[in-house]
Amino acid sequence: MAGETLIIGGGVVGLAIARELHKRGHSDITIVDKGICGQEASWAAGGMLGPQAESDHGGEFFDLCSESRDLYPQFAKELLAETGVDVELDTNGTLYVAFSSIEMAKLKSRFELHRGRGLTVELLDAADIRRREPFISPDVVGGLFFPNDWQIENRKLILALRKYAELNRIEIVENCEIDKIETKDGTVTRAMAADREFECESVVLCAGAWTNKLGLATAGIVPVRGQMICYRTAKRVYEHVIYSSRGYIVPRRDGRVLAGSTSEFVGYSKGVTDAGIATLREMAEEISPSLASQTPYDSWSGLRPKATEEMPVIGRIEGLSNAFIAAGHYRNGILLAPLTANMIADRFDIDTTVMPNRISATN
Ligand SMILES: Cc1cc2nc3c(=O)[nH]c(=O)nc-3n(C[C@H](O)[C@H](O)[C@H](O)COP(=O)(O)OP(=O)(O)OC[C@H]3O[C@@H](n4cnc5c(N)ncnc54)[C@H](O)[C@@H]3O)c2cc1C
């Protein structure tokens, strides 16, 4: 089978790159996935778009996350027009609550830090928080409000991106695991699965936590398991994503409340554990004791792709003129998807000898 561009891995990153390349006029794009597109980390995620809640440090990573978050209103609007799928961008903002004076002192210094960098953040007392979230624990002593940390329904995002591919003749090949990539004279020539071969003019590796196994780039990506549980309330009762220092709850439009997440170095083993569920229930019920009357109705896990120094690896692979990598997005791959797609498409469109990779562990 011949294809101009082969994208290996159809998670949020691969699907977003396929869309962006197509929008810029590239044709003959094939996405190949070892399972079903979007069913790995991108399915398991919480969908938070939270540069400020996730990071205390400024710098390049924070800037990338903020830049990508800013792309979301347009991204969501375009996807709705292109596919009819509403990805439920929710701009209600994120609360970060404290349960003790020690936690509150830490949040106050975060407040100073963020304000000092010119970011929008509000310092709230317990009464302020209760006004905004009536079901919050009476033990909350105060917190921060990040109005620019949002969320989307990541499963709808996957649906929208997949639909875009289907509507625009981007080929999707599923249940097909690439196990070998052939190179010749500094170019990738073919990618092979057990019973198929893909010839390609360019290849993009976006196999998430499995990217290292493809062998081309030594980006040091390892899987970090995250477990999640999900409650269901009759209607939406929480307005905001709510973090504590032990985890977060994410209220969805339809009344589901996600609670996450663990961080476990257990190789490629997926699945939830009794201990994981118990920890998440304790965390969620600490934030909102009213959840204690419910048994979570669903649970799942996913493997976050963690690269060296927790920075995503986005760019051309050193020594190969037609191979790119976009992987290692760790805790923020949903947030970073639109910017990653733009960055990879930019590198297709220009002579990269004059444009270095913006972030890359490969060179
Ligand atoms: C519990 C949890 C909560 C999270 N919450 C958030 C959040 O709130 N906000 C946020 O921004 N991020 C969050 N993340 C992180 C986010 O989910 C990931 O960073 C993102 O999904 C990575 O996308 P990806 O496309 O690189 O990987 P994946 O979604 O894992 O996709 C990789 C794809 O590659 C395929 N593949 C692998 N190997 C091969 C091969 N050899 N051949 C063919 N196909 C292959 C896989 O089948 C898979 O479909 C969370 C993650 C977890 C686990």
The ligand as a Tripos MOL2 file, in Angstrom:
@<TRIPOS>MOLECULE
LIG
   53    58     1     0     0
SMALL
NO_CHARGES

@<TRIPOS>ATOM
      1 C1         -5.9210    9.1700   33.6550 C.3       1 LIG1
      2 C2         -5.3950   10.2260   32.7110 C.ar      1 LIG1
      3 C3         -5.8570   11.5260   32.8190 C.ar      1 LIG1
      4 C4         -5.3950   12.5060   31.9320 C.ar      1 LIG1
      5 N1         -5.9350   13.7570   32.0060 N.ar      1 LIG1
      6 C5         -5.5360   14.6930   31.1030 C.ar      1 LIG1
      7 C6         -6.1370   15.9790   31.1090 C.ar      1 LIG1
      8 O1         -7.0330   16.2470   31.9060 O.2       1 LIG1
      9 N2         -5.7020   16.8970   30.1970 N.ar      1 LIG1
     10 C7         -4.7350   16.6040   29.2860 C.ar      1 LIG1
     11 O2         -4.3730   17.4900   28.4950 O.2       1 LIG1
     12 N3         -4.1570   15.3890   29.2510 N.ar      1 LIG1
     13 C8         -4.5390   14.4260   30.1350 C.ar      1 LIG1
     14 N4         -3.9670   13.1990   30.1130 N.ar      1 LIG1
     15 C9         -2.8500   12.9540   29.2040 C.3       1 LIG1
     16 C10        -3.3490   12.6620   27.7940 C.3       1 LIG1
     17 O3         -4.3660   11.6920   27.8350 O.3       1 LIG1
     18 C11        -2.2000   12.1690   26.9240 C.3       1 LIG1
     19 O4         -1.0860   13.0340   27.0300 O.3       1 LIG1
     20 C12        -2.6380   12.1060   25.4590 C.3       1 LIG1
     21 O5         -3.8330   11.3720   25.3220 O.3       1 LIG1
     22 C13        -1.5500   11.4790   24.6070 C.3       1 LIG1
     23 O6         -2.0680   11.3410   23.3140 O.3       1 LIG1
     24 P1         -1.3360   10.4180   22.2760 P.3       1 LIG1
     25 O7         -2.1000   10.4950   21.0090 O.co2     1 LIG1
     26 O8          0.1140   10.7590   22.2570 O.co2     1 LIG1
     27 O9         -1.3990    8.9590   22.9350 O.3       1 LIG1
     28 P2         -2.5570    7.8660   22.9410 P.3       1 LIG1
     29 O10        -3.8880    8.4480   23.1170 O.co2     1 LIG1
     30 O11        -2.1370    6.8210   23.9040 O.co2     1 LIG1
     31 O12        -2.5050    7.3040   21.4710 O.3       1 LIG1
     32 C14        -1.4110    6.5690   20.9820 C.3       1 LIG1
     33 C15        -1.9720    5.6120   19.9450 C.3       1 LIG1
     34 O13        -0.8840    4.9370   19.3140 O.3       1 LIG1
     35 C16        -1.2840    3.6160   19.0470 C.3       1 LIG1
     36 N5         -0.0730    2.7820   18.8730 N.ar      1 LIG1
     37 C17         0.8710    2.5370   19.7950 C.ar      1 LIG1
     38 N6          1.8400    1.7400   19.2640 N.ar      1 LIG1
     39 C18         1.4940    1.5190   17.9750 C.ar      1 LIG1
     40 C19         2.0900    0.7630   16.9180 C.ar      1 LIG1
     41 N7          3.2530    0.1040   17.0800 N.pl3     1 LIG1
     42 N8          1.4560    0.7210   15.7160 N.ar      1 LIG1
     43 C20         0.2750    1.3860   15.5240 C.ar      1 LIG1
     44 N9         -0.3280    2.1200   16.5150 N.ar      1 LIG1
     45 C21         0.2780    2.1730   17.7110 C.ar      1 LIG1
     46 C22        -2.1200    3.2410   20.2680 C.3       1 LIG1
     47 O14        -2.9840    2.1470   20.0030 O.3       1 LIG1
     48 C23        -2.8560    4.5360   20.5570 C.3       1 LIG1
     49 O15        -4.1480    4.5650   19.9720 O.3       1 LIG1
     50 C24        -4.4280   12.1800   30.9540 C.ar      1 LIG1
     51 C25        -3.9870   10.8600   30.8410 C.ar      1 LIG1
     52 C26        -4.4720    9.8820   31.7000 C.ar      1 LIG1
     53 C27        -4.0100    8.4650   31.5280 C.3       1 LIG1
@<TRIPOS>BOND
     1     1     2 1
     2     2     3 ar
     3     2    52 ar
     4     3     4 ar
     5     4     5 ar
     6     4    50 ar
     7     5     6 ar
     8     6     7 ar
     9     6    13 1
    10     7     8 2
    11     7     9 ar
    12     9    10 ar
    13    10    11 2
    14    10    12 ar
    15    12    13 ar
    16    13    14 ar
    17    14    15 1
    18    14    50 ar
    19    15    16 1
    20    16    17 1
    21    16    18 1
    22    18    19 1
    23    18    20 1
    24    20    21 1
    25    20    22 1
    26    22    23 1
    27    23    24 1
    28    24    25 2
    29    24    26 1
    30    24    27 1
    31    27    28 1
    32    28    29 2
    33    28    30 1
    34    28    31 1
    35    31    32 1
    36    32    33 1
    37    33    34 1
    38    33    48 1
    39    34    35 1
    40    35    36 1
    41    35    46 1
    42    36    37 ar
    43    36    45 ar
    44    37    38 ar
    45    38    39 ar
    46    39    40 ar
    47    39    45 ar
    48    40    41 1
    49    40    42 ar
    50    42    43 ar
    51    43    44 ar
    52    44    45 ar
    53    46    47 1
    54    46    48 1
    55    48    49 1
    56    50    51 ar
    57    51    52 ar
    58    52    53 1
@<TRIPOS>SUBSTRUCTURE
     1 LIG1         1 GROUP 0 **** ****
